Amino acid sequence: MKLVPLADRVVLKQLEAETKTESGIILTSSAQEKPQEAEVIAVGPGTDKVKMEVSVGQKVIYSKYSGTNVKLGNEEYIIVKQADILAVVE
């Protein structure tokens, strides 16, 4: 199966949470903060008013409380509007 977003929606795959702090402390799963960085998996066609500015494979930072979580098979994805994407990581 494949997710194909409509209009100005983008399918993201969240990157793994950090398991260790910069100083070397190992974090338990309950202490790990949900990362706001994700990889773009699929991009909708856009609308007459919204031109899509991200493309598949880019890493992006998105709003913390945005989107809809979807599980497809063993994979989890987040579907967000393009407006919820704050930046592209280069």
CNS distance restraints for C-alpha pairs under 8 A (distance, minus, plus):
assign (resid   1 and name CA) (resid  72 and name CA) 7.79 0.50 0.50
assign (resid   3 and name CA) (resid  11 and name CA) 7.51 0.50 0.50
assign (resid   3 and name CA) (resid  42 and name CA) 7.32 0.50 0.50
assign (resid   4 and name CA) (resid  11 and name CA) 7.99 0.50 0.50
assign (resid   4 and name CA) (resid  42 and name CA) 6.58 0.50 0.50
assign (resid   4 and name CA) (resid  43 and name CA) 7.51 0.50 0.50
assign (resid   4 and name CA) (resid  44 and name CA) 6.95 0.50 0.50
assign (resid   5 and name CA) (resid   9 and name CA) 5.52 0.50 0.50
assign (resid   5 and name CA) (resid  10 and name CA) 6.12 0.50 0.50
assign (resid   5 and name CA) (resid  11 and name CA) 6.65 0.50 0.50
assign (resid   5 and name CA) (resid  42 and name CA) 6.80 0.50 0.50
assign (resid   5 and name CA) (resid  43 and name CA) 6.16 0.50 0.50
assign (resid   5 and name CA) (resid  44 and name CA) 4.71 0.50 0.50
assign (resid   5 and name CA) (resid  79 and name CA) 7.82 0.50 0.50
assign (resid   6 and name CA) (resid  44 and name CA) 4.90 0.50 0.50
assign (resid   6 and name CA) (resid  45 and name CA) 6.73 0.50 0.50
assign (resid   6 and name CA) (resid  46 and name CA) 7.64 0.50 0.50
assign (resid   7 and name CA) (resid  44 and name CA) 5.28 0.50 0.50
assign (resid   7 and name CA) (resid  45 and name CA) 5.61 0.50 0.50
assign (resid   7 and name CA) (resid  46 and name CA) 4.64 0.50 0.50
assign (resid   7 and name CA) (resid  47 and name CA) 5.61 0.50 0.50
assign (resid   8 and name CA) (resid  43 and name CA) 7.68 0.50 0.50
assign (resid   8 and name CA) (resid  44 and name CA) 5.48 0.50 0.50
assign (resid   8 and name CA) (resid  45 and name CA) 6.63 0.50 0.50
assign (resid   8 and name CA) (resid  46 and name CA) 4.42 0.50 0.50
assign (resid   8 and name CA) (resid  47 and name CA) 6.38 0.50 0.50
assign (resid   8 and name CA) (resid  50 and name CA) 6.70 0.50 0.50
assign (resid   8 and name CA) (resid  51 and name CA) 7.95 0.50 0.50
assign (resid   8 and name CA) (resid  52 and name CA) 6.85 0.50 0.50
assign (resid   8 and name CA) (resid  81 and name CA) 5.74 0.50 0.50
assign (resid   8 and name CA) (resid  82 and name CA) 5.81 0.50 0.50
assign (resid   9 and name CA) (resid  43 and name CA) 6.48 0.50 0.50
assign (resid   9 and name CA) (resid  44 and name CA) 5.37 0.50 0.50
assign (resid   9 and name CA) (resid  46 and name CA) 7.60 0.50 0.50
assign (resid   9 and name CA) (resid  79 and name CA) 6.59 0.50 0.50
assign (resid   9 and name CA) (resid  80 and name CA) 5.54 0.50 0.50
assign (resid   9 and name CA) (resid  81 and name CA) 4.34 0.50 0.50
assign (resid   9 and name CA) (resid  82 and name CA) 5.76 0.50 0.50
assign (resid  10 and name CA) (resid  40 and name CA) 7.05 0.50 0.50
assign (resid  10 and name CA) (resid  41 and name CA) 7.65 0.50 0.50
assign (resid  10 and name CA) (resid  42 and name CA) 5.88 0.50 0.50
assign (resid  10 and name CA) (resid  43 and name CA) 4.65 0.50 0.50
assign (resid  10 and name CA) (resid  44 and name CA) 6.05 0.50 0.50
assign (resid  10 and name CA) (resid  79 and name CA) 5.65 0.50 0.50
assign (resid  10 and name CA) (resid  80 and name CA) 5.40 0.50 0.50
assign (resid  10 and name CA) (resid  81 and name CA) 6.04 0.50 0.50
assign (resid  10 and name CA) (resid  82 and name CA) 6.18 0.50 0.50
assign (resid  11 and name CA) (resid  40 and name CA) 6.10 0.50 0.50
assign (resid  11 and name CA) (resid  41 and name CA) 5.42 0.50 0.50
assign (resid  11 and name CA) (resid  42 and name CA) 5.04 0.50 0.50
assign (resid  11 and name CA) (resid  43 and name CA) 6.42 0.50 0.50
assign (resid  11 and name CA) (resid  77 and name CA) 6.59 0.50 0.50
assign (resid  11 and name CA) (resid  78 and name CA) 5.79 0.50 0.50
assign (resid  11 and name CA) (resid  79 and name CA) 4.58 0.50 0.50
assign (resid  11 and name CA) (resid  80 and name CA) 6.59 0.50 0.50
assign (resid  12 and name CA) (resid  38 and name CA) 5.83 0.50 0.50
assign (resid  12 and name CA) (resid  39 and name CA) 5.50 0.50 0.50
assign (resid  12 and name CA) (resid  40 and name CA) 4.68 0.50 0.50
assign (resid  12 and name CA) (resid  41 and name CA) 5.42 0.50 0.50
assign (resid  12 and name CA) (resid  42 and name CA) 7.26 0.50 0.50
assign (resid  12 and name CA) (resid  77 and name CA) 5.65 0.50 0.50
assign (resid  12 and name CA) (resid  78 and name CA) 5.08 0.50 0.50
assign (resid  12 and name CA) (resid  79 and name CA) 6.20 0.50 0.50
assign (resid  12 and name CA) (resid  80 and name CA) 7.60 0.50 0.50
assign (resid  13 and name CA) (resid  38 and name CA) 5.38 0.50 0.50
assign (resid  13 and name CA) (resid  39 and name CA) 5.27 0.50 0.50
assign (resid  13 and name CA) (resid  40 and name CA) 6.55 0.50 0.50
assign (resid  13 and name CA) (resid  41 and name CA) 6.51 0.50 0.50
assign (resid  13 and name CA) (resid  76 and name CA) 6.89 0.50 0.50
assign (resid  13 and name CA) (resid  77 and name CA) 4.93 0.50 0.50
assign (resid  13 and name CA) (resid  78 and name CA) 6.37 0.50 0.50
assign (resid  14 and name CA) (resid  35 and name CA) 7.19 0.50 0.50
assign (resid  14 and name CA) (resid  36 and name CA) 7.43 0.50 0.50
assign (resid  14 and name CA) (resid  37 and name CA) 6.29 0.50 0.50
assign (resid  14 and name CA) (resid  38 and name CA) 4.20 0.50 0.50
assign (resid  14 and name CA) (resid  39 and name CA) 6.44 0.50 0.50
assign (resid  14 and name CA) (resid  76 and name CA) 7.99 0.50 0.50
assign (resid  14 and name CA) (resid  77 and name CA) 6.88 0.50 0.50
assign (resid  14 and name CA) (resid  78 and name CA) 7.34 0.50 0.50
assign (resid  15 and name CA) (resid  35 and name CA) 6.80 0.50 0.50
assign (resid  15 and name CA) (resid  37 and name CA) 6.01 0.50 0.50
assign (resid  15 and name CA) (resid  38 and name CA) 5.05 0.50 0.50
assign (resid  15 and name CA) (resid  39 and name CA) 6.95 0.50 0.50
assign (resid  16 and name CA) (resid  35 and name CA) 7.22 0.50 0.50
assign (resid  17 and name CA) (resid  32 and name CA) 6.37 0.50 0.50
assign (resid  17 and name CA) (resid  33 and name CA) 6.70 0.50 0.50
assign (resid  17 and name CA) (resid  34 and name CA) 6.11 0.50 0.50
assign (resid  17 and name CA) (resid  35 and name CA) 5.66 0.50 0.50
assign (resid  18 and name CA) (resid  27 and name CA) 7.88 0.50 0.50
assign (resid  18 and name CA) (resid  32 and name CA) 6.66 0.50 0.50
assign (resid  18 and name CA) (resid  33 and name CA) 7.82 0.50 0.50
assign (resid  18 and name CA) (resid  35 and name CA) 7.98 0.50 0.50
assign (resid  19 and name CA) (resid  26 and name CA) 5.83 0.50 0.50
assign (resid  19 and name CA) (resid  27 and name CA) 5.22 0.50 0.50
assign (resid  19 and name CA) (resid  28 and name CA) 7.29 0.50 0.50
assign (resid  19 and name CA) (resid  29 and name CA) 7.74 0.50 0.50
assign (resid  19 and name CA) (resid  32 and name CA) 6.79 0.50 0.50
assign (resid  20 and name CA) (resid  24 and name CA) 5.71 0.50 0.50
assign (resid  20 and name CA) (resid  25 and name CA) 5.41 0.50 0.50
assign (resid  20 and name CA) (resid  26 and name CA) 4.33 0.50 0.50
assign (resid  20 and name CA) (resid  27 and name CA) 5.55 0.50 0.50
assign (resid  21 and name CA) (resid  25 and name CA) 5.21 0.50 0.50
assign (resid  21 and name CA) (resid  26 and name CA) 6.51 0.50 0.50
assign (resid  21 and name CA) (resid  27 and name CA) 7.24 0.50 0.50
assign (resid  27 and name CA) (resid  31 and name CA) 5.85 0.50 0.50
assign (resid  27 and name CA) (resid  32 and name CA) 6.11 0.50 0.50
assign (resid  28 and name CA) (resid  32 and name CA) 6.44 0.50 0.50
assign (resid  36 and name CA) (resid  61 and name CA) 5.49 0.50 0.50
assign (resid  36 and name CA) (resid  62 and name CA) 5.65 0.50 0.50
assign (resid  36 and name CA) (resid  63 and name CA) 6.94 0.50 0.50
assign (resid  36 and name CA) (resid  64 and name CA) 6.05 0.50 0.50
assign (resid  37 and name CA) (resid  59 and name CA) 6.89 0.50 0.50
assign (resid  37 and name CA) (resid  60 and name CA) 5.64 0.50 0.50
assign (resid  37 and name CA) (resid  61 and name CA) 4.53 0.50 0.50
assign (resid  37 and name CA) (resid  62 and name CA) 6.59 0.50 0.50
assign (resid  38 and name CA) (resid  59 and name CA) 5.61 0.50 0.50
assign (resid  38 and name CA) (resid  60 and name CA) 5.49 0.50 0.50
assign (resid  38 and name CA) (resid  61 and name CA) 6.43 0.50 0.50
assign (resid  38 and name CA) (resid  62 and name CA) 7.69 0.50 0.50
assign (resid  39 and name CA) (resid  56 and name CA) 7.81 0.50 0.50
assign (resid  39 and name CA) (resid  57 and name CA) 6.00 0.50 0.50
assign (resid  39 and name CA) (resid  58 and name CA) 5.74 0.50 0.50
assign (resid  39 and name CA) (resid  59 and name CA) 4.46 0.50 0.50
assign (resid  39 and name CA) (resid  60 and name CA) 6.25 0.50 0.50
assign (resid  40 and name CA) (resid  54 and name CA) 7.79 0.50 0.50
assign (resid  40 and name CA) (resid  55 and name CA) 6.76 0.50 0.50
assign (resid  40 and name CA) (resid  56 and name CA) 4.98 0.50 0.50
assign (resid  40 and name CA) (resid  57 and name CA) 5.25 0.50 0.50
assign (resid  40 and name CA) (resid  58 and name CA) 5.51 0.50 0.50
assign (resid  40 and name CA) (resid  59 and name CA) 6.30 0.50 0.50
assign (resid  40 and name CA) (resid  60 and name CA) 7.22 0.50 0.50
assign (resid  41 and name CA) (resid  56 and name CA) 5.35 0.50 0.50
assign (resid  41 and name CA) (resid  57 and name CA) 6.37 0.50 0.50
assign (resid  42 and name CA) (resid  55 and name CA) 7.57 0.50 0.50
assign (resid  42 and name CA) (resid  56 and name CA) 5.63 0.50 0.50
assign (resid  43 and name CA) (resid  52 and name CA) 7.70 0.50 0.50
assign (resid  43 and name CA) (resid  54 and name CA) 7.40 0.50 0.50
assign (resid  43 and name CA) (resid  55 and name CA) 6.48 0.50 0.50
assign (resid  43 and name CA) (resid  56 and name CA) 6.66 0.50 0.50
assign (resid  44 and name CA) (resid  52 and name CA) 7.65 0.50 0.50
assign (resid  45 and name CA) (resid  52 and name CA) 7.07 0.50 0.50
assign (resid  46 and name CA) (resid  50 and name CA) 5.52 0.50 0.50
assign (resid  46 and name CA) (resid  51 and name CA) 5.49 0.50 0.50
assign (resid  46 and name CA) (resid  52 and name CA) 5.47 0.50 0.50
assign (resid  47 and name CA) (resid  51 and name CA) 6.64 0.50 0.50
assign (resid  52 and name CA) (resid  82 and name CA) 7.30 0.50 0.50
assign (resid  54 and name CA) (resid  58 and name CA) 7.05 0.50 0.50
assign (resid  54 and name CA) (resid  88 and name CA) 7.86 0.50 0.50
assign (resid  58 and name CA) (resid  88 and name CA) 6.97 0.50 0.50
assign (resid  58 and name CA) (resid  89 and name CA) 7.41 0.50 0.50
assign (resid  59 and name CA) (resid  88 and name CA) 5.93 0.50 0.50
assign (resid  59 and name CA) (resid  89 and name CA) 5.30 0.50 0.50
assign (resid  59 and name CA) (resid  90 and name CA) 7.47 0.50 0.50
assign (resid  60 and name CA) (resid  85 and name CA) 6.80 0.50 0.50
assign (resid  60 and name CA) (resid  86 and name CA) 7.42 0.50 0.50
assign (resid  60 and name CA) (resid  87 and name CA) 5.62 0.50 0.50
assign (resid  60 and name CA) (resid  88 and name CA) 4.33 0.50 0.50
assign (resid  60 and name CA) (resid  89 and name CA) 5.38 0.50 0.50
assign (resid  61 and name CA) (resid  85 and name CA) 6.01 0.50 0.50
assign (resid  61 and name CA) (resid  86 and name CA) 5.61 0.50 0.50
assign (resid  61 and name CA) (resid  87 and name CA) 5.28 0.50 0.50
assign (resid  61 and name CA) (resid  88 and name CA) 6.38 0.50 0.50
assign (resid  61 and name CA) (resid  89 and name CA) 7.13 0.50 0.50
assign (resid  62 and name CA) (resid  66 and name CA) 7.55 0.50 0.50
assign (resid  62 and name CA) (resid  84 and name CA) 5.70 0.50 0.50
assign (resid  62 and name CA) (resid  85 and name CA) 4.23 0.50 0.50
assign (resid  62 and name CA) (resid  86 and name CA) 5.19 0.50 0.50
assign (resid  62 and name CA) (resid  87 and name CA) 7.12 0.50 0.50
assign (resid  63 and name CA) (resid  84 and name CA) 5.52 0.50 0.50
assign (resid  63 and name CA) (resid  85 and name CA) 6.38 0.50 0.50
assign (resid  63 and name CA) (resid  86 and name CA) 6.62 0.50 0.50
assign (resid  66 and name CA) (resid  80 and name CA) 6.56 0.50 0.50
assign (resid  66 and name CA) (resid  84 and name CA) 6.52 0.50 0.50
assign (resid  67 and name CA) (resid  78 and name CA) 5.93 0.50 0.50
assign (resid  67 and name CA) (resid  79 and name CA) 5.24 0.50 0.50
assign (resid  67 and name CA) (resid  80 and name CA) 4.26 0.50 0.50
assign (resid  67 and name CA) (resid  81 and name CA) 7.18 0.50 0.50
assign (resid  67 and name CA) (resid  84 and name CA) 7.81 0.50 0.50
assign (resid  68 and name CA) (resid  78 and name CA) 5.42 0.50 0.50
assign (resid  68 and name CA) (resid  79 and name CA) 5.20 0.50 0.50
assign (resid  68 and name CA) (resid  80 and name CA) 6.63 0.50 0.50
assign (resid  69 and name CA) (resid  76 and name CA) 7.05 0.50 0.50
assign (resid  69 and name CA) (resid  77 and name CA) 5.81 0.50 0.50
assign (resid  69 and name CA) (resid  78 and name CA) 4.54 0.50 0.50
assign (resid  69 and name CA) (resid  79 and name CA) 6.55 0.50 0.50
assign (resid  70 and name CA) (resid  76 and name CA) 5.74 0.50 0.50
assign (resid  70 and name CA) (resid  77 and name CA) 5.16 0.50 0.50
assign (resid  70 and name CA) (resid  78 and name CA) 6.00 0.50 0.50
assign (resid  70 and name CA) (resid  79 and name CA) 7.39 0.50 0.50
assign (resid  71 and name CA) (resid  75 and name CA) 5.77 0.50 0.50
assign (resid  71 and name CA) (resid  76 and name CA) 4.38 0.50 0.50
assign (resid  71 and name CA) (resid  77 and name CA) 6.18 0.50 0.50
assign (resid  72 and name CA) (resid  76 and name CA) 6.30 0.50 0.50
assign (resid  72 and name CA) (resid  77 and name CA) 7.66 0.50 0.50
assign (resid  80 and name CA) (resid  84 and name CA) 6.29 0.50 0.50
assign (resid  80 and name CA) (resid  85 and name CA) 7.71 0.50 0.50
assign (resid  81 and name CA) (resid  85 and name CA) 7.40 0.50 0.50
